[in-house]
Amino acid sequence: MDKERLKTFLLLSLVCISIFLTRKLWIEVPYEISPFFQREEEVSANYLFTDMIKPHRYLLNFDEKNHTIFYNDDNNNLWTSTRSSLVDILSSNSIKTDTLSNEEFLTYNEKKSIVFYFPEKYNTYILARSLDVTKPNNITEKMPKIDSIYFYLGREEPFVVFSDGSEHLKVYNLGIDIGAIKNQVKGIEERKDYTYYYSMRDSMGVNSNVYITYNMARNMPLIYVQNELNIHNIDEIRSIAEKFFDKDIDYIREIIENNGSILYVYNQRVLKINQNGLLEYFNPLEAPVKERNLYISLNTAAEFLSNHIGVPKDLYLAKIEEIEVEENKGYRLTFRYRIRGVPVILASDVVEDFIQIDVFNKYVRNYKRFIRKDMNIINVKNQSDDNKMLSAFYIINMNYDLLERGYIEDKGIDLENSNEPITSDEVLSSIANISIAYLDPCLKDKEELIGVWVLQTQSRFYAFDAYSGELVLERK
């Protein structure tokens, strides 16, 4: 009898321990377990708009002649290391501010510093709220929108510059400790395993603060991708429909179109999985929305993304547009993502962008999603000296005639009746940005991405093959 009681006690103890450990696991690993993503492509299901508002490019200035650019921060945590300082800066009542001229601000990249560039001009108040600053100071009023934040890392007292591209607000008297970020940047500088970037102003003598390369430290990895959604896996597609409608598939109307696309309808809500892997969802507004609220809309979008399929790794908010539908006011949020730290762009006109979501405060009306997964195939491309990635400088010089023709056309210049020739300084100064990316041709379910240099002017978007220098995409 005693043995049986002992066995029962031990069994109950094991059950209790199992329950405790299971609860502990869910607390410590808050991932949405989704069959549609590999584990390394998942992020926390608790996706907040804090995760949306983040830089897409990092300029590190080690000194006057030594600069580099990163496109993600997975290995160094530069942005996460400065967020606590930003909280203090945006909530402090003791800060002091000065307005800088363009000319003065341009010289600041000669000092040891880091510049965080955002994909578009973000609302400064929203940035503060994303950092859990409930009552931001007057920085949000003096600089309502920003596209970059500059952190001085030299020996003098630290300061920060909030910039919208044309106006620059210097913030000092901070009383913050940036020793950790200084050490991180120092460690990057000492490793010297990065690509060196140079200002076009200094290296080419033109009126531009764009940074370019003359030699590349390494090639871009060869990457193959496949559609996130497999239209031929009907069980997977039906599971997605159940997730969107929160209903068993038996209660959802399923329509298979002639081209292979699948349509799901429940009441007035519609979900379509296109043959090319594009997901489209429509849900009519449940109530009128006469005033838009970006803070509420971003939180709604974050919750929606968390609860529907999952959030791809390295997703970032690329664009915020105000929209109006039948007198209802909302926002169209465009999200893009990186693969292995490099931004991905689409070559297809059929798919407008990777993720677009129309949000009207607490309601989502439209949602489009086209995500491609890294197949993690081992790089077999020849990496010999004959197959090295070209530098930005080489790309510009190789395609100068094309850039000049585009400049002349965009400016409406009549060369036959013009007394003054077009100078190279004018053409080169029109370059607004140049950066690396992967181009997705979007032609097949599975295919290789193309490594490209993306060159942007005020009116045009060019993508050049990073190995051949040939033009592979142009948009006006």
C-alpha positions as CSV (number, residue, x, y, z in Angstrom):
1,M,0.0,0.0,0.0
2,D,2.8,2.4,0.9
3,K,4.5,1.7,-2.4
4,E,1.3,2.5,-4.3
5,R,0.9,5.8,-2.4
6,L,4.5,6.7,-3.1
7,K,4.0,6.0,-6.8
8,T,0.8,8.1,-6.8
9,F,2.7,11.0,-5.0
10,L,5.6,10.8,-7.5
11,L,3.2,10.8,-10.4
12,L,1.3,13.9,-9.2
13,S,4.7,15.6,-8.5
14,L,5.8,15.0,-12.0
15,V,2.5,16.4,-13.4
16,C,2.9,19.5,-11.3
17,I,6.5,20.0,-12.4
18,S,5.5,19.5,-16.0
19,I,2.7,22.1,-15.8
20,F,5.1,24.6,-14.1
21,L,7.8,24.1,-16.7
22,T,5.3,24.4,-19.5
23,R,4.0,27.7,-18.1
24,K,7.6,28.9,-17.6
25,L,8.4,28.0,-21.2
26,W,5.5,30.1,-22.6
27,I,6.5,33.0,-20.4
28,E,10.1,33.0,-21.4
29,V,9.7,32.1,-25.1
30,P,6.7,34.2,-26.3
31,Y,6.8,33.1,-29.9
32,E,3.8,32.4,-32.0
33,I,4.3,28.8,-33.1
34,S,3.3,29.0,-36.8
35,P,3.7,26.2,-39.4
36,F,4.2,28.8,-42.1
37,F,7.6,30.1,-40.9
38,Q,10.9,28.5,-40.1
39,R,11.8,29.2,-36.5
40,E,14.5,31.6,-37.3
41,E,12.0,33.7,-39.3
42,E,9.6,34.1,-36.4
43,V,9.6,37.0,-34.0
44,S,7.6,37.5,-30.8
45,A,3.9,37.3,-31.2
46,N,3.8,40.4,-29.1
47,Y,4.7,42.6,-32.0
48,L,4.4,46.2,-30.9
49,F,4.7,49.4,-32.9
50,T,7.9,49.9,-31.0
51,D,9.2,47.2,-33.4
52,M,8.0,49.2,-36.4
53,I,9.7,52.5,-35.7
54,K,13.4,51.7,-36.3
55,P,16.2,52.8,-38.6
56,H,16.8,51.1,-41.9
57,R,20.4,52.4,-42.3
58,Y,23.3,53.2,-39.9
59,L,26.1,55.6,-40.8
60,L,29.1,55.1,-38.5
61,N,31.6,58.0,-38.6
62,F,34.9,56.9,-37.0
63,D,36.8,60.1,-38.0
64,E,37.0,62.6,-40.8
65,K,38.1,60.0,-43.4
66,N,36.7,56.8,-42.0
67,H,33.1,55.9,-42.4
68,T,30.9,52.8,-43.0
69,I,27.2,52.0,-43.5
70,F,25.2,49.1,-42.0
71,Y,21.7,48.1,-43.1
72,N,20.7,46.1,-40.1
73,D,21.8,45.9,-36.5
74,D,21.5,42.2,-35.5
75,N,25.2,41.8,-34.6
76,N,25.8,45.1,-32.9
77,N,22.6,46.3,-31.2
78,L,23.5,49.9,-31.9
79,W,19.9,51.1,-32.0
80,T,18.7,49.1,-29.0
81,S,21.7,50.4,-27.0
82,T,20.7,54.1,-27.7
83,R,16.9,53.7,-27.1
84,S,17.2,54.2,-23.4
85,S,19.2,57.4,-24.0
86,L,16.5,58.6,-26.3
87,V,13.9,58.0,-23.7
88,D,15.9,60.2,-21.3
89,I,16.4,62.9,-24.0
90,L,12.7,63.0,-25.1
91,S,11.4,63.2,-21.5
92,S,14.0,65.5,-19.9
93,N,13.1,69.0,-18.9
94,S,16.7,70.2,-18.5
95,I,17.8,69.8,-22.2
96,K,18.9,72.8,-24.3
97,T,18.5,73.2,-28.0
98,D,20.0,75.1,-30.9
99,T,19.1,75.2,-34.6
100,L,21.9,74.2,-37.0
101,S,22.4,75.3,-40.6
102,N,22.8,72.8,-43.3
103,E,26.4,73.7,-43.8
104,E,27.2,73.3,-40.1
105,F,25.4,70.0,-39.8
106,L,27.2,68.5,-42.8
107,T,30.6,69.0,-41.0
108,Y,29.3,66.9,-38.1
109,N,30.0,63.6,-40.0
110,E,33.7,64.4,-39.6
111,K,33.4,63.8,-35.9
112,K,33.1,60.4,-34.2
113,S,29.4,59.7,-34.3
114,I,26.6,57.4,-35.5
115,V,23.6,58.5,-37.6
116,F,20.4,56.5,-37.6
117,Y,18.4,57.0,-40.9
118,F,14.7,56.1,-41.0
119,P,13.0,55.0,-44.2
120,E,10.8,58.1,-44.2
121,K,10.0,61.1,-42.1
122,Y,8.5,59.8,-38.8
123,N,6.3,61.8,-36.5
124,T,8.6,62.7,-33.5
125,Y,5.7,62.4,-31.0
126,I,5.0,58.9,-32.3
127,L,8.7,58.0,-32.0
128,A,8.5,59.1,-28.4
129,R,5.4,57.1,-27.7
130,S,7.0,54.0,-29.3
131,L,9.7,54.3,-26.7
132,D,7.1,54.5,-23.9
133,V,7.6,58.2,-23.3
134,T,4.1,59.2,-22.2
135,K,4.8,62.9,-21.9
136,P,7.4,64.0,-24.4
137,N,9.1,67.3,-24.0
138,N,9.1,70.2,-26.5
139,I,11.5,68.4,-29.0
140,T,8.4,67.0,-30.6
141,E,7.1,70.6,-31.2
142,K,10.4,72.1,-32.3
143,M,11.0,69.1,-34.7
144,P,7.6,67.6,-35.5
145,K,9.0,65.1,-38.0
146,I,12.5,63.5,-38.4
147,D,14.2,61.3,-40.9
148,S,17.5,60.8,-39.0
149,I,19.0,61.0,-35.5
150,Y,22.7,61.9,-35.0
151,F,24.6,60.8,-31.9
152,Y,27.9,62.5,-31.2
153,L,30.4,60.0,-29.7
154,G,33.5,62.1,-29.3
155,R,35.4,63.2,-26.2
156,E,33.3,66.3,-25.5
157,E,29.9,66.3,-23.8
158,P,27.4,64.2,-25.8
159,F,24.8,65.8,-28.0
160,V,22.1,64.6,-30.4
161,V,20.8,66.2,-33.6
162,F,17.2,65.5,-34.7
163,S,16.9,66.2,-38.5
164,D,14.1,66.2,-41.1
165,G,16.6,66.5,-44.0
166,S,16.5,70.3,-44.3
167,E,16.2,71.4,-40.7
168,H,18.4,70.3,-37.8
169,L,17.8,70.6,-34.1
170,K,20.9,70.1,-31.8
171,V,20.0,68.9,-28.3
172,Y,22.6,69.1,-25.5
173,N,22.9,69.3,-21.7
174,L,21.7,65.7,-21.8
175,G,23.2,64.2,-18.6
176,I,23.3,60.7,-20.2
177,D,25.9,58.0,-20.2
178,I,26.8,56.7,-23.7
179,G,29.8,54.7,-22.7
180,A,28.3,51.5,-23.9
181,I,27.5,52.7,-27.4
182,K,31.0,54.3,-27.6
183,N,32.6,50.9,-26.8
184,Q,30.5,49.1,-29.4
185,V,31.5,51.6,-32.1
186,K,35.1,51.4,-31.0
187,G,35.0,47.6,-31.3
188,I,33.6,47.8,-34.9
189,E,36.3,50.3,-35.8
190,E,39.1,48.1,-34.4
191,R,37.9,44.9,-36.2
192,K,38.2,46.7,-39.6
193,D,36.1,44.1,-41.4
194,Y,33.7,46.6,-42.9
195,T,33.4,48.3,-46.3
196,Y,34.8,51.9,-46.3
197,Y,32.4,54.6,-47.4
198,Y,33.3,58.1,-48.6
199,S,31.3,61.3,-49.0
200,M,30.7,62.4,-52.6
201,R,31.3,65.9,-51.4
202,D,34.8,65.0,-50.3
203,S,35.7,62.3,-52.8
204,M,34.2,63.7,-56.0
205,G,33.9,67.4,-55.1
206,V,30.2,67.7,-55.8
207,N,27.4,69.2,-53.7
208,S,26.2,66.0,-52.2
209,N,26.4,64.3,-48.8
210,V,25.7,60.9,-50.2
211,Y,28.2,58.2,-49.2
212,I,29.7,55.8,-51.8
213,T,32.2,52.9,-51.9
214,Y,35.4,52.5,-53.9
215,N,36.1,48.8,-52.9
216,M,33.8,46.2,-51.4
217,A,35.0,44.2,-48.4
218,R,32.9,41.2,-49.3
219,N,30.3,40.0,-51.8
220,M,26.6,39.7,-51.2
221,P,25.5,36.2,-50.3
222,L,23.7,34.2,-53.0
223,I,20.1,33.8,-51.9
224,Y,17.2,31.7,-53.2
225,V,13.7,32.4,-52.0
226,Q,10.3,30.8,-52.3
227,N,6.8,31.9,-51.7
228,E,5.7,32.0,-48.1
229,L,2.3,30.7,-49.1
230,N,2.0,27.4,-51.0
231,I,-1.2,27.6,-53.1
232,H,-0.9,23.8,-53.7
233,N,-1.0,23.0,-50.0
234,I,-4.8,23.2,-49.5
235,D,-4.6,22.2,-45.8
236,E,-2.2,25.1,-45.1
237,I,-4.3,27.6,-47.1
238,R,-7.5,26.5,-45.2
239,S,-5.7,26.9,-41.9
240,I,-4.9,30.5,-42.9
241,A,-8.5,31.1,-43.8
242,E,-9.6,29.8,-40.4
243,K,-7.1,32.1,-38.7
244,F,-8.4,35.2,-40.5
245,F,-12.1,34.5,-39.9
246,D,-11.7,32.8,-36.6
247,K,-14.1,30.1,-37.9
248,D,-13.9,26.5,-38.8
249,I,-13.4,25.9,-42.5
250,D,-16.8,24.2,-42.7
251,Y,-18.5,27.6,-42.1
252,I,-16.4,29.5,-44.7
253,R,-17.3,29.5,-48.4
254,E,-14.4,28.4,-50.6
255,I,-14.2,29.2,-54.3
256,I,-11.3,28.0,-56.5
257,E,-11.0,30.2,-59.6
258,N,-9.9,29.1,-63.1
259,N,-6.4,30.5,-62.7
260,G,-5.8,28.5,-59.5
261,S,-6.4,31.3,-57.0
262,I,-8.5,30.5,-53.9
263,L,-11.2,32.8,-52.6
264,Y,-12.7,32.5,-49.1
265,V,-15.9,34.4,-48.1
266,Y,-17.5,34.8,-44.7
267,N,-20.3,37.4,-44.4
268,Q,-18.8,40.5,-46.1
269,R,-15.2,39.6,-45.3
270,V,-13.1,38.2,-48.2
271,L,-9.7,36.5,-48.2
272,K,-8.0,35.7,-51.5
273,I,-4.8,33.7,-52.0
274,N,-3.5,34.4,-55.5
275,Q,-1.6,31.8,-57.5
276,N,1.5,33.9,-57.3
277,G,1.5,33.8,-53.5
278,L,-0.1,37.2,-52.9
279,L,-2.6,37.3,-50.0
280,E,-5.4,39.9,-50.1
281,Y,-7.9,40.4,-47.3
282,F,-10.9,42.8,-47.2
283,N,-13.1,43.6,-44.2
284,P,-15.7,46.4,-44.3
285,L,-15.5,49.0,-41.6
286,E,-17.7,48.2,-38.7
287,A,-18.2,51.9,-37.8
288,P,-17.5,55.4,-39.4
289,V,-14.0,56.8,-38.7
290,K,-14.1,60.6,-39.1
291,E,-10.8,61.4,-37.4
292,R,-7.6,59.5,-37.9
293,N,-5.2,58.6,-35.0
294,L,-1.8,57.3,-35.9
295,Y,-1.0,56.0,-32.5
296,I,-4.1,53.9,-32.4
297,S,-3.7,52.8,-36.0
298,L,-0.1,51.6,-35.5
299,N,-1.1,49.6,-32.4
300,T,-4.0,48.1,-34.4
301,A,-1.7,47.1,-37.2
302,A,0.8,45.6,-34.8
303,E,-1.8,43.5,-33.2
304,F,-3.3,42.4,-36.6
305,L,0.2,41.4,-37.9
306,S,0.8,39.4,-34.7
307,N,-2.4,37.5,-34.9
308,H,-2.5,36.7,-38.7
309,I,0.1,34.1,-39.9
310,G,3.0,35.8,-38.1
311,V,5.6,38.6,-38.5
312,P,8.5,38.0,-40.8
313,K,12.0,38.5,-39.3
314,D,13.5,42.0,-39.9
315,L,10.2,43.6,-41.0
316,Y,10.2,47.4,-40.9
317,L,7.7,50.2,-41.5
318,A,8.7,51.9,-44.8
319,K,5.9,54.3,-45.5
320,I,2.9,56.0,-43.9
321,E,0.3,57.5,-46.1
322,E,-3.0,59.3,-45.1
323,I,-6.0,57.8,-47.0
324,E,-9.7,58.5,-47.1
325,V,-12.4,56.0,-48.2
326,E,-16.0,57.1,-48.3
327,E,-15.3,60.0,-45.9
328,N,-13.5,57.6,-43.5
329,K,-10.0,58.7,-42.6
330,G,-7.1,56.3,-42.0
331,Y,-3.6,55.3,-42.9
332,R,-2.0,53.0,-45.4
333,L,1.1,51.4,-43.8
334,T,3.7,49.8,-46.1
335,F,6.1,47.3,-44.6
336,R,9.3,45.9,-46.2
337,Y,11.8,43.5,-44.9
338,R,15.4,42.4,-45.1
339,I,17.0,39.1,-45.9
340,R,20.3,38.4,-44.1
341,G,20.4,42.1,-43.2
342,V,19.9,43.5,-46.8
343,P,16.7,45.2,-47.9
344,V,14.6,43.5,-50.6
345,I,12.8,45.3,-53.4
346,L,10.2,44.0,-55.9
347,A,10.6,44.1,-59.6
348,S,7.0,43.1,-60.3
349,D,4.2,45.5,-61.1
350,V,1.6,42.9,-60.2
351,V,2.7,43.0,-56.5
352,E,2.9,46.6,-55.2
353,D,4.8,45.9,-52.0
354,F,5.5,43.2,-49.5
355,I,2.9,44.2,-46.9
356,Q,0.3,46.9,-47.1
357,I,-2.3,47.4,-44.5
358,D,-5.1,50.0,-44.5
359,V,-5.9,50.9,-40.9
360,F,-8.7,53.2,-39.7
361,N,-7.9,53.6,-36.0
362,K,-9.0,50.3,-34.5
363,Y,-10.2,48.7,-37.8
364,V,-8.3,47.0,-40.5
365,R,-10.1,47.4,-43.9
366,N,-7.5,46.0,-46.4
367,Y,-4.5,43.8,-46.0
368,K,-2.0,42.6,-48.7
369,R,0.9,40.4,-48.1
370,F,3.6,38.9,-50.4
371,I,6.5,37.4,-48.4
372,R,9.3,35.2,-49.8
373,K,11.3,32.9,-47.5
374,D,15.0,32.5,-47.6
375,M,15.6,28.9,-48.7
376,N,19.0,29.0,-46.9
377,I,20.8,27.3,-49.8
378,I,24.6,27.2,-49.4
379,N,26.3,29.8,-51.5
380,V,27.9,28.0,-54.5
381,K,28.5,31.1,-56.7
382,N,32.1,31.6,-57.8
383,Q,33.6,34.2,-55.4
384,S,36.9,34.5,-57.2
385,D,38.5,37.9,-58.2
386,D,36.7,37.7,-61.5
387,N,33.4,37.8,-59.8
388,K,33.7,40.5,-57.2
389,M,30.9,42.9,-56.3
390,L,31.3,46.3,-58.0
391,S,31.6,49.5,-56.0
392,A,29.1,52.3,-56.0
393,F,31.8,54.5,-57.6
394,Y,32.1,52.1,-60.5
395,I,28.4,51.8,-60.9
396,I,28.0,55.6,-61.2
397,N,30.8,56.0,-63.7
398,M,29.7,53.0,-65.8
399,N,26.2,54.4,-66.1
400,Y,26.9,58.1,-66.1
401,D,25.4,58.6,-69.6
402,L,22.1,57.0,-68.5
403,L,22.0,59.3,-65.4
404,E,22.8,62.3,-67.5
405,R,20.0,61.5,-70.0
406,G,17.5,61.1,-67.1
407,Y,18.6,64.3,-65.5
408,I,18.2,66.3,-68.8
409,E,14.7,64.8,-69.4
410,D,13.5,65.4,-65.8
411,K,14.7,69.0,-65.8
412,G,13.2,69.6,-69.3
413,I,16.4,71.0,-70.6
414,D,16.6,71.8,-74.3
415,L,20.3,71.2,-75.2
416,E,19.9,72.5,-78.8
417,N,18.8,75.9,-77.5
418,S,20.8,76.1,-74.4
419,N,23.9,78.2,-74.2
420,E,25.3,76.4,-71.2
421,P,26.4,72.7,-71.2
422,I,25.3,70.3,-68.5
423,T,28.1,69.7,-66.0
424,S,28.9,66.5,-64.3
425,D,28.6,68.2,-61.0
426,E,24.9,68.9,-61.7
427,V,24.2,65.3,-62.7
428,L,26.1,63.8,-59.8
429,S,24.5,66.2,-57.3
430,S,21.1,65.0,-58.4
431,I,21.8,61.6,-56.8
432,A,19.8,61.5,-53.6
433,N,20.9,58.1,-52.4
434,I,22.7,54.9,-53.4
435,S,22.6,51.7,-51.4
436,I,22.7,47.9,-51.8
437,A,19.6,45.7,-52.0
438,Y,18.3,42.4,-53.3
439,L,15.9,42.6,-56.3
440,D,13.2,40.0,-56.3
441,P,12.1,39.3,-60.0
442,C,8.8,37.7,-58.8
443,L,8.7,35.5,-61.8
444,K,8.6,32.0,-60.2
445,D,7.6,30.3,-57.0
446,K,11.3,29.7,-56.3
447,E,14.1,31.8,-57.7
448,E,17.4,33.6,-57.1
449,L,17.5,37.2,-55.8
450,I,19.6,39.6,-57.7
451,G,22.2,41.7,-55.8
452,V,21.8,45.3,-56.9
453,W,23.0,48.8,-56.3
454,V,19.9,51.0,-55.9
455,L,20.4,54.6,-57.1
456,Q,17.7,57.2,-56.5
457,T,17.4,60.7,-57.8
458,Q,14.5,63.1,-57.1
459,S,12.5,61.7,-60.0
460,R,13.9,58.2,-60.8
461,F,14.7,54.9,-59.2
462,Y,17.5,52.7,-60.8
463,A,18.7,49.2,-59.9
464,F,22.0,48.0,-61.3
465,D,23.3,44.5,-61.1
466,A,26.0,44.6,-58.4
467,Y,28.3,42.3,-60.4
468,S,27.8,43.3,-64.0
469,G,26.7,46.9,-63.5
470,E,23.9,46.5,-66.0
471,L,20.6,48.3,-65.5
472,V,17.9,45.7,-64.4
473,L,15.1,48.1,-63.2
474,E,14.1,51.7,-63.8
475,R,11.1,53.6,-62.4
476,K,10.1,57.2,-62.6
